[in-house]
Amino acid sequence: MLYCLVCIDKEDSIETRMRNREEHLRYVKETNVVKFAGPFLSEEDTMIGSLIVIDVENKEAAELWSINDPYKKADLFKKTEIFKFKHLI
């Protein structure tokens, strides 16, 4: 089942994001549940959040994946929301 994680960074947190980026990308690769993902960008092209679509069994598994994400552990996000997602196109 697909779940969409909408993650909004805390203000002025690009340094936290960059410090933890390699570990986050390693986690994405190792868990092998991410179908597509990428950063939200400001009008100045600074990364300000993330959109991550994962394929897991249920919402609890999506929440667990989110909790174990190195970005989340680094306290990068001001807000994270998880929604069931249906891919149409």
N, C-alpha and C positions, 0 to 999 in steps of 0.2 A: 504494500500500500504506500502511496506517495504522500509525503508530508513536506510542507514548505516552511522553512525557518526564515523569518524576517527579523534581522538583527540590526539594531541601530547603535552605532558607537557613541560612547560618551564624548562630550565636547573636547576638542584639542587632544585627541588620543592617537594620532597617527604614529607616534613613537612606540606606543604600546603595541599597536597593530604590527608594525614592522619588526619589532623585537621578537614577536611570537609567530611570525608568518611561516617560517620554515617548519616549525613544529606543527602548526595548524595544517599545512599542506601535506605533511607526512601522515597526520591523523586521517585526513580525507582519503588519501591513497590506501592506507593500511586497513581502514574499516570497510572499504569497497561497497558503500551504500549510497554514495552521492551520485545522483544522475546528472545534475548540472548545478553550477554555482558561479557566483561572481560578486564583486564588490559594488555597492552603490557608490556613486561619485557625486561630489559637489560640482557646482558650475565651474569651479577652478580645477576640476579633475583630481581632487583629493579624495581618497577612499574614506567613506563615512558610515559604512555599514556593509552588511552581507545579505545576499539572497542565496539560500541553500535548499535544494530539493533532494530529499533522501527517500530511498525505498526501504521501508522497515515494516515489521509486522503490525504495529499499533502505535497509538500516540505515546504510550509509556516508553516504548523503545525510542521514539523520536526525542522525547524529553531526556532520556538517558544519553543518547548520542550528543545532544546539545550540552548537557552538563559536563561531559568528558572532553569536549572540544577545547583545545589549548587556548583559544581566544576567550572562551567563557571563563576558564580557570584563571586567566590573566586579568579578569574583571574589565575587559574591553567594552562590553556592551552596556548601554544605558537601559536597553529594553530588548527583549526577545519574545516574539510571538510565534506560535506553531499552529499551522492550519492543515487540515486534510486537503489534499490537492488532486485535481483531476486534469491530466494532460489531454488537451484537445488537438492542438496543432504542433 
